[in-house]
Amino acid sequence: MKRNTYPQMNKLIRLLTLNGIPFEVLAFPAFSAPREEDVDFGLQIFSPSLEKPMIDAVCHWGTYGYEKGLIEIQSALIQNPDEWEDGVRGWLTAEEALEYFKEVPKAQVAKYLV
Protein backbone atom coordinates (compact mmCIF):
# COMPACT_ATOMS: atom_id res chain seq x y z
CA MET A 1 0.00 0.00 0.00
CA LYS A 2 1.28 3.43 -0.91
CA ARG A 3 1.49 5.65 2.16
CA ASN A 4 -0.31 9.00 2.21
CA THR A 5 2.19 11.87 2.34
CA TYR A 6 -0.53 14.39 3.27
CA PRO A 7 0.21 17.06 0.66
CA GLN A 8 -2.92 19.07 1.49
CA MET A 9 -2.31 18.91 5.24
CA ASN A 10 1.28 20.04 4.76
CA LYS A 11 0.06 22.86 2.53
CA LEU A 12 -2.51 23.85 5.18
CA ILE A 13 0.28 24.06 7.78
CA ARG A 14 2.17 26.46 5.49
CA LEU A 15 -0.97 28.54 4.83
CA LEU A 16 -1.84 28.78 8.53
CA THR A 17 1.71 29.92 9.29
CA LEU A 18 1.64 32.54 6.52
CA ASN A 19 -1.73 33.84 7.77
CA GLY A 20 -0.61 34.03 11.41
CA ILE A 21 -3.31 31.62 12.59
CA PRO A 22 -2.34 29.75 15.78
CA PHE A 23 -2.31 25.95 15.56
CA GLU A 24 -0.76 22.73 16.86
CA VAL A 25 -0.15 19.51 14.91
CA LEU A 26 -0.56 15.96 16.14
CA ALA A 27 0.79 12.98 14.19
CA PHE A 28 -0.61 9.61 15.19
CA PRO A 29 -1.11 6.05 13.97
CA ALA A 30 -4.59 5.42 12.58
CA PHE A 31 -5.40 2.00 14.03
CA SER A 32 -9.01 1.85 12.88
CA ALA A 33 -8.14 0.44 9.45
CA PRO A 34 -9.96 -2.83 8.66
CA ARG A 35 -6.79 -4.59 7.48
CA GLU A 36 -3.32 -4.43 8.99
CA GLU A 37 -1.78 -3.45 5.65
CA ASP A 38 -4.08 -0.40 5.55
CA VAL A 39 -2.80 1.00 8.83
CA ASP A 40 -1.24 4.38 8.16
CA PHE A 41 -0.29 7.41 10.17
CA GLY A 42 -2.52 10.44 10.30
CA LEU A 43 -2.15 14.15 10.84
CA GLN A 44 -4.48 16.39 12.81
CA ILE A 45 -4.26 20.18 13.11
CA PHE A 46 -5.93 21.96 16.03
CA SER A 47 -6.55 25.69 16.24
CA PRO A 48 -5.89 27.64 18.30
CA SER A 49 -4.48 24.76 20.41
CA LEU A 50 -4.74 21.05 21.15
CA GLU A 51 -6.15 21.81 24.63
CA LYS A 52 -8.85 24.24 23.45
CA PRO A 53 -9.60 23.65 19.79
CA MET A 54 -12.20 25.73 17.97
CA ILE A 55 -11.55 23.86 14.75
CA ASP A 56 -9.52 20.88 13.66
CA ALA A 57 -8.46 19.36 10.37
CA VAL A 58 -7.60 15.72 9.96
CA CYS A 59 -6.45 13.26 7.32
CA HIS A 60 -6.10 9.56 8.13
CA TRP A 61 -7.66 6.28 7.09
CA GLY A 62 -11.41 6.66 7.32
CA THR A 63 -11.73 10.44 6.99
CA TYR A 64 -13.72 12.00 4.17
CA GLY A 65 -11.17 12.61 1.42
CA TYR A 66 -8.29 10.47 2.72
CA GLU A 67 -8.10 8.42 -0.47
CA LYS A 68 -7.21 11.56 -2.41
CA GLY A 69 -5.11 13.18 0.34
CA LEU A 70 -7.85 15.72 1.06
CA ILE A 71 -8.86 17.23 4.40
CA GLU A 72 -11.79 16.72 6.76
CA ILE A 73 -12.63 19.44 9.30
CA GLN A 74 -14.82 19.78 12.36
CA SER A 75 -15.51 23.12 13.98
CA ALA A 76 -17.23 24.62 17.01
CA LEU A 77 -17.69 27.74 14.87
CA ILE A 78 -20.08 26.29 12.27
CA GLN A 79 -23.28 28.24 11.75
CA ASN A 80 -25.51 25.49 10.32
CA PRO A 81 -24.38 22.10 11.69
CA ASP A 82 -27.25 20.30 9.92
CA GLU A 83 -25.62 21.15 6.57
CA TRP A 84 -22.47 19.19 7.55
CA GLU A 85 -22.27 15.43 7.01
CA ASP A 86 -21.84 13.67 10.38
CA GLY A 87 -20.88 17.02 11.94
CA VAL A 88 -17.83 17.32 9.69
CA ARG A 89 -17.00 18.66 6.25
CA GLY A 90 -14.71 16.58 4.09
CA TRP A 91 -13.03 16.42 0.71
CA LEU A 92 -11.45 19.86 1.20
CA THR A 93 -8.27 21.27 -0.29
CA ALA A 94 -5.90 23.24 1.93
CA GLU A 95 -7.23 26.51 0.52
CA GLU A 96 -10.83 25.52 1.26
CA ALA A 97 -9.97 24.42 4.81
CA LEU A 98 -8.06 27.68 5.39
CA GLU A 99 -11.25 29.68 4.90
CA TYR A 100 -12.76 27.93 7.95
CA PHE A 101 -9.58 28.36 9.99
CA LYS A 102 -9.65 32.12 9.31
CA GLU A 103 -12.72 32.30 11.56
CA VAL A 104 -10.66 31.32 14.64
CA PRO A 105 -8.91 34.69 15.18
CA LYS A 106 -12.26 36.48 14.68
CA ALA A 107 -13.91 34.24 17.28
CA GLN A 108 -11.06 34.78 19.75
CA VAL A 109 -11.40 38.56 19.42
CA ALA A 110 -15.20 38.38 19.66
CA LYS A 111 -15.14 36.52 23.01
CA TYR A 112 -13.13 39.38 24.54
CA LEU A 113 -15.55 42.03 23.22
CA VAL A 114 -18.60 40.45 24.88
N, C-alpha and C positions, 0 to 999 in steps of 0.2 A: 504494500500500500504506500502510495506517495504521501508524505507528510505535508500538512498544511503549513505554509510559511507565513501566513497571516499578513499578506501585503496591505489589505485595507486597514487592519488594526494598527500596523506600523505607520501607515500614512496618517491615520487619525491621531496618533501620538505626536507626530510632527506638527499637524495642524493645530492641535490643542496648545502645544508649546508656542507656536508662532502667534496664536491669538491670546496668549496670557491667561488661559483658562486653567485653574488648578485641577490636578488629577493625580491618582496613584494607580499603578499597574500591578496586577497579580497574575503570575503564570502558574498553572496548575495542571496536573494530569486529569484528563477527562475519563473517569473510570466507568461511565454509564454506557459505553459502547456494547452492542450485543455480542460482538466477537472479539476475542483477544487481539487479533491482528488489526482491528479497527481502533484500538486505544491510541489516542493521540493527546498531545498537550493542548491546553487552551490558554487564551489570554482574556483578561477581564480588566476594564478600565473603569475606575470609580471617580466621580467628581462631585463635590470638591475633594472628598477623602474616602478612604476605605471605611473609616469609623462612622462617618455621617454622609453617606452618598445621597445625592439628589437625583442622580442619573448614573446608569452604568451601561457599558457596551461590552459585549461578549462575543467570542467566536470559538467554539469547540464542537466536538461531535454532538449532534442533536440540536444545535441552534438553527434558527431560520436563516439560511444563507451559507451555512458552513461549507457545503459542497462546492461552492463557487468562491470561497474565501471572503464572503460578505459578512456584514455586521448585524447583530441583533441588539436592540436597546430596550431598557425598561427605565421609566422615569416617574418620580413623585410629582413632577411638574406638568404632567399631561392634563389637557383641558377636557377631553372627551374620551375617557378610558374605554367606553363601549366600542369605539371605532378601532381599537387595537386588538389584534388577535392574541388571545390568551394573556392579555395585559402587557404584551410586548409588541414591538414593531421590528420586523426582520427584513432581510434582503437589502440592506442599506450599504451604499458606498461610504467611504470616509467623509466625503463632502456632505452627503445627506445627513449622516450622524452628527457632524459638526454643528449643523443648524440647531439641533436639539440641545447640544452641549452649551451653545451660546446663551441659552436661557438661565444657566446656573449663576453667572455673575449678577444678572438682573434680579434673580430671586434672592440672592444673598443681600443685595442692597435694599430690596423691598422689605425684608424682615426687620431691618434696622430703622426704616422710616415709619413703621406702624407704631 
